[in-house]
Amino acid sequence: MLRSMVQGLACLRLHGAGPAECGALREAVQSSGAMARALPQPLVQPVRTTFILKRKKRPHLVKADKPLGSRKLKARHFLYDLVEDTNVRKKEPIRLILKTSVEGLGSRGEVVEVSPYKARKDLLLPGLAVYASPENLDKYSKLMVDTSQDDQPSSPFALSTAKLLSEMIINVSMNKTNPWVMEPWHVKVAFRKVGAMVPEEAITMPPHPIAGPDMALQGKAFVVKIKINNKEEAAVWCRVNHYPTDPLDRSSFQSHYWELLPDPIFPEQAALLEELFAMYQQRAAAKEKQ
């Protein structure tokens, strides 16, 4: 159709227009046709949506001696009840083989079951896992045997637990009157106050003892190491807090101490405390964005 229009315009003389004007008009029409063909075509993408319906009124059958079109369907025969919408049906989990350790899910070589959305978005597309087909099960059967256990997390949640502990600030309350030397069970009680159950044997104290009461240590920071499953280790920011038994003798508690750079008791722990402070600030900023 476009070609016939161009040919017609080539021979058309409008109100004294010469051959040059007709040629320019023909070139303009040809260029506009090429531009139209270059425009992006509408995207047609198939969508798999299925609705299971049931007629409210069942139509009567056609008798054998009559043609099929002799009994017409009425409007009442086109009323349906929705039995099921397959779009909202709960999807079955997909079995995958992890090619690498995934925090909170499993170790390399394990067969896990996850939702289809999480499987495709977080595991299959990044290349962290493959489908647990019979071929892949045979292909990756020796993955755990050939891989050393030293680089594997002790549990799927060991790394996330270590990260959570490293983002905590633990206030260790010590007596303001009676003499004391801080021991692991003091730190255990402080963890229990914030809802973390840490066994005493998993706590590693600083190399030098902390003794008091000493108000020069009030609010100062130190680092303890927490062992997870006798393998992973987490460094935790702790503070000394003198707490008297007499309410009238209580010293003023420093507010918003988590926004201030910690003052270390031991200079060799200053760099580690700065790292823990930066981790805490990042976590606080992420919470504010949420």
BAROVEX-451775 format. One line per field, with one value per residue (C-alpha): residue in three letters; residue number from 1; x, y, z. Coordinates in steps of 0.5 Angstrom, whole numbers. Layout:
N
res [ala | ...] .
n [NUM | ...] .
u [X | ...] .
v [Y | ...] .
w [Z | ...] .
//
This chain:
290
res [met | leu | arg | ser | met | val | gln | gly | leu | ala | cys | leu | arg | leu | his | gly | ala | gly | pro | ala | glu | cys | gly | ala | leu | arg | glu | ala | val | gln | ser | ser | gly | ala | met | ala | arg | ala | leu | pro | gln | pro | leu | val | gln | pro | val | arg | thr | thr | phe | ile | leu | lys | arg | lys | lys | arg | pro | his | leu | val | lys | ala | asp | lys | pro | leu | gly | ser | arg | lys | leu | lys | ala | arg | his | phe | leu | tyr | asp | leu | val | glu | asp | thr | asn | val | arg | lys | lys | glu | pro | ile | arg | leu | ile | leu | lys | thr | ser | val | glu | gly | leu | gly | ser | arg | gly | glu | val | val | glu | val | ser | pro | tyr | lys | ala | arg | lys | asp | leu | leu | leu | pro | gly | leu | ala | val | tyr | ala | ser | pro | glu | asn | leu | asp | lys | tyr | ser | lys | leu | met | val | asp | thr | ser | gln | asp | asp | gln | pro | ser | ser | pro | phe | ala | leu | ser | thr | ala | lys | leu | leu | ser | glu | met | ile | ile | asn | val | ser | met | asn | lys | thr | asn | pro | trp | val | met | glu | pro | trp | his | val | lys | val | ala | phe | arg | lys | val | gly | ala | met | val | pro | glu | glu | ala | ile | thr | met | pro | pro | his | pro | ile | ala | gly | pro | asp | met | ala | leu | gln | gly | lys | ala | phe | val | val | lys | ile | lys | ile | asn | asn | lys | glu | glu | ala | ala | val | trp | cys | arg | val | asn | his | tyr | pro | thr | asp | pro | leu | asp | arg | ser | ser | phe | gln | ser | his | tyr | trp | glu | leu | leu | pro | asp | pro | ile | phe | pro | glu | gln | ala | ala | leu | leu | glu | glu | leu | phe | ala | met | tyr | gln | gln | arg | ala | ala | ala | lys | glu | lys | gln] .
n [1 | 2 | 3 | 4 | 5 | 6 | 7 | 8 | 9 | 10 | 11 | 12 | 13 | 14 | 15 | 16 | 17 | 18 | 19 | 20 | 21 | 22 | 23 | 24 | 25 | 26 | 27 | 28 | 29 | 30 | 31 | 32 | 33 | 34 | 35 | 36 | 37 | 38 | 39 | 40 | 41 | 42 | 43 | 44 | 45 | 46 | 47 | 48 | 49 | 50 | 51 | 52 | 53 | 54 | 55 | 56 | 57 | 58 | 59 | 60 | 61 | 62 | 63 | 64 | 65 | 66 | 67 | 68 | 69 | 70 | 71 | 72 | 73 | 74 | 75 | 76 | 77 | 78 | 79 | 80 | 81 | 82 | 83 | 84 | 85 | 86 | 87 | 88 | 89 | 90 | 91 | 92 | 93 | 94 | 95 | 96 | 97 | 98 | 99 | 100 | 101 | 102 | 103 | 104 | 105 | 106 | 107 | 108 | 109 | 110 | 111 | 112 | 113 | 114 | 115 | 116 | 117 | 118 | 119 | 120 | 121 | 122 | 123 | 124 | 125 | 126 | 127 | 128 | 129 | 130 | 131 | 132 | 133 | 134 | 135 | 136 | 137 | 138 | 139 | 140 | 141 | 142 | 143 | 144 | 145 | 146 | 147 | 148 | 149 | 150 | 151 | 152 | 153 | 154 | 155 | 156 | 157 | 158 | 159 | 160 | 161 | 162 | 163 | 164 | 165 | 166 | 167 | 168 | 169 | 170 | 171 | 172 | 173 | 174 | 175 | 176 | 177 | 178 | 179 | 180 | 181 | 182 | 183 | 184 | 185 | 186 | 187 | 188 | 189 | 190 | 191 | 192 | 193 | 194 | 195 | 196 | 197 | 198 | 199 | 200 | 201 | 202 | 203 | 204 | 205 | 206 | 207 | 208 | 209 | 210 | 211 | 212 | 213 | 214 | 215 | 216 | 217 | 218 | 219 | 220 | 221 | 222 | 223 | 224 | 225 | 226 | 227 | 228 | 229 | 230 | 231 | 232 | 233 | 234 | 235 | 236 | 237 | 238 | 239 | 240 | 241 | 242 | 243 | 244 | 245 | 246 | 247 | 248 | 249 | 250 | 251 | 252 | 253 | 254 | 255 | 256 | 257 | 258 | 259 | 260 | 261 | 262 | 263 | 264 | 265 | 266 | 267 | 268 | 269 | 270 | 271 | 272 | 273 | 274 | 275 | 276 | 277 | 278 | 279 | 280 | 281 | 282 | 283 | 284 | 285 | 286 | 287 | 288 | 289 | 290] .
u [0 | 6 | 9 | 3 | 2 | 9 | 8 | 2 | 5 | 11 | 7 | 2 | 3 | -1 | -3 | 4 | 9 | 14 | 18 | 23 | 18 | 15 | 21 | 22 | 15 | 17 | 23 | 20 | 14 | 20 | 24 | 17 | 16 | 23 | 22 | 15 | 18 | 24 | 19 | 19 | 13 | 8 | 11 | 7 | 8 | 4 | 2 | 0 | -6 | -12 | -18 | -22 | -30 | -36 | -43 | -49 | -54 | -52 | -55 | -59 | -56 | -58 | -62 | -59 | -64 | -63 | -57 | -52 | -54 | -62 | -61 | -58 | -55 | -59 | -56 | -56 | -52 | -46 | -46 | -40 | -38 | -30 | -27 | -20 | -15 | -9 | -5 | -6 | -4 | 1 | 7 | 11 | 18 | 24 | 29 | 36 | 43 | 48 | 54 | 57 | 55 | 49 | 48 | 42 | 41 | 46 | 53 | 56 | 53 | 47 | 40 | 35 | 28 | 26 | 20 | 20 | 21 | 27 | 30 | 30 | 32 | 37 | 40 | 39 | 40 | 47 | 49 | 49 | 45 | 43 | 36 | 36 | 35 | 38 | 43 | 45 | 45 | 50 | 54 | 55 | 55 | 62 | 62 | 62 | 67 | 72 | 71 | 75 | 70 | 75 | 72 | 65 | 61 | 59 | 51 | 47 | 46 | 53 | 55 | 49 | 49 | 57 | 54 | 49 | 53 | 58 | 53 | 51 | 53 | 54 | 54 | 57 | 54 | 59 | 59 | 61 | 62 | 65 | 72 | 71 | 75 | 71 | 70 | 66 | 60 | 59 | 59 | 54 | 49 | 50 | 49 | 42 | 40 | 39 | 36 | 42 | 44 | 52 | 55 | 61 | 66 | 64 | 67 | 74 | 76 | 81 | 88 | 89 | 84 | 79 | 79 | 75 | 71 | 75 | 71 | 76 | 73 | 66 | 64 | 70 | 70 | 73 | 72 | 71 | 71 | 65 | 66 | 60 | 60 | 67 | 69 | 67 | 69 | 65 | 68 | 63 | 64 | 63 | 62 | 64 | 58 | 59 | 52 | 51 | 46 | 44 | 39 | 42 | 49 | 48 | 52 | 49 | 49 | 51 | 46 | 47 | 53 | 53 | 53 | 60 | 67 | 68 | 74 | 78 | 81 | 86 | 90 | 91 | 84 | 82 | 83 | 78 | 73 | 73 | 71 | 65 | 63 | 63 | 59 | 54 | 53 | 52 | 46 | 43 | 43 | 40 | 34 | 33 | 32 | 27] .
v [0 | 5 | 3 | 5 | 11 | 13 | 11 | 15 | 21 | 21 | 22 | 27 | 34 | 38 | 46 | 47 | 43 | 41 | 34 | 36 | 38 | 31 | 27 | 31 | 29 | 21 | 21 | 24 | 19 | 13 | 16 | 16 | 9 | 6 | 10 | 7 | 0 | 2 | 3 | -2 | -7 | -8 | -14 | -20 | -24 | -31 | -31 | -37 | -36 | -41 | -40 | -47 | -45 | -49 | -47 | -45 | -47 | -54 | -54 | -59 | -65 | -65 | -71 | -76 | -74 | -67 | -63 | -60 | -53 | -54 | -52 | -45 | -44 | -38 | -33 | -37 | -42 | -37 | -35 | -39 | -40 | -39 | -46 | -44 | -39 | -42 | -36 | -35 | -43 | -44 | -46 | -53 | -52 | -53 | -58 | -55 | -57 | -52 | -50 | -46 | -45 | -40 | -36 | -38 | -44 | -49 | -52 | -53 | -60 | -60 | -61 | -56 | -54 | -47 | -43 | -42 | -34 | -35 | -41 | -37 | -30 | -31 | -38 | -40 | -33 | -32 | -39 | -41 | -47 | -52 | -56 | -63 | -67 | -74 | -72 | -66 | -71 | -76 | -70 | -67 | -73 | -72 | -65 | -66 | -71 | -67 | -61 | -60 | -59 | -53 | -48 | -50 | -47 | -51 | -50 | -46 | -40 | -40 | -34 | -30 | -31 | -29 | -23 | -21 | -22 | -17 | -12 | -12 | -7 | -11 | -7 | -11 | -9 | -10 | -8 | -1 | -2 | -9 | -11 | -16 | -19 | -20 | -27 | -30 | -31 | -24 | -23 | -29 | -26 | -19 | -23 | -26 | -19 | -18 | -24 | -28 | -35 | -36 | -41 | -39 | -44 | -40 | -34 | -31 | -26 | -20 | -23 | -18 | -18 | -13 | -11 | -6 | -2 | 3 | 9 | 10 | 4 | 7 | 7 | 4 | -1 | -8 | -14 | -21 | -27 | -32 | -39 | -41 | -49 | -49 | -46 | -39 | -34 | -27 | -21 | -17 | -10 | -10 | -4 | -3 | -1 | 0 | -1 | 0 | -3 | 3 | 7 | 14 | 12 | 11 | 15 | 18 | 13 | 16 | 17 | 15 | 12 | 8 | 14 | 16 | 12 | 7 | 9 | 2 | 0 | -4 | 0 | -6 | -7 | 0 | -2 | -8 | -3 | 2 | -4 | -6 | 1 | 2 | -5 | -2 | 5 | 1 | -3 | 3 | 7 | 1 | 0 | 8 | 7 | 1] .
w [0 | 2 | -5 | -9 | -5 | -7 | -14 | -15 | -12 | -17 | -22 | -19 | -21 | -15 | -17 | -22 | -17 | -22 | -22 | -17 | -12 | -13 | -12 | -6 | -3 | -6 | -2 | 5 | 4 | 3 | 9 | 14 | 12 | 14 | 21 | 22 | 21 | 26 | 31 | 37 | 36 | 42 | 46 | 46 | 52 | 54 | 61 | 64 | 68 | 69 | 73 | 74 | 74 | 74 | 71 | 76 | 71 | 67 | 60 | 57 | 53 | 45 | 43 | 39 | 33 | 33 | 30 | 35 | 34 | 35 | 43 | 44 | 51 | 55 | 58 | 65 | 62 | 62 | 69 | 73 | 80 | 81 | 84 | 84 | 82 | 80 | 81 | 88 | 89 | 94 | 90 | 91 | 94 | 89 | 91 | 89 | 90 | 93 | 89 | 95 | 102 | 103 | 109 | 113 | 108 | 108 | 106 | 99 | 96 | 101 | 98 | 100 | 99 | 98 | 95 | 87 | 87 | 92 | 88 | 82 | 84 | 90 | 88 | 80 | 77 | 81 | 80 | 87 | 86 | 81 | 80 | 84 | 78 | 77 | 73 | 77 | 83 | 80 | 78 | 85 | 89 | 90 | 92 | 99 | 99 | 95 | 99 | 105 | 111 | 114 | 109 | 111 | 116 | 122 | 121 | 116 | 121 | 124 | 120 | 121 | 129 | 129 | 125 | 130 | 136 | 133 | 132 | 139 | 145 | 152 | 158 | 164 | 170 | 176 | 183 | 185 | 192 | 193 | 190 | 184 | 178 | 171 | 169 | 164 | 168 | 169 | 161 | 161 | 165 | 161 | 155 | 158 | 160 | 152 | 150 | 148 | 151 | 151 | 155 | 159 | 156 | 149 | 152 | 151 | 156 | 154 | 155 | 161 | 167 | 169 | 176 | 180 | 183 | 179 | 176 | 171 | 168 | 168 | 161 | 158 | 152 | 151 | 147 | 148 | 143 | 143 | 140 | 136 | 135 | 137 | 130 | 128 | 132 | 134 | 137 | 141 | 144 | 151 | 156 | 164 | 168 | 175 | 179 | 186 | 191 | 194 | 189 | 192 | 190 | 182 | 178 | 172 | 166 | 159 | 154 | 147 | 148 | 142 | 138 | 140 | 139 | 144 | 149 | 150 | 156 | 152 | 147 | 143 | 142 | 139 | 132 | 133 | 137 | 131 | 126 | 131 | 132 | 124 | 124 | 129 | 125 | 119 | 122 | 125 | 118 | 115 | 120 | 119 | 112 | 113] .
//
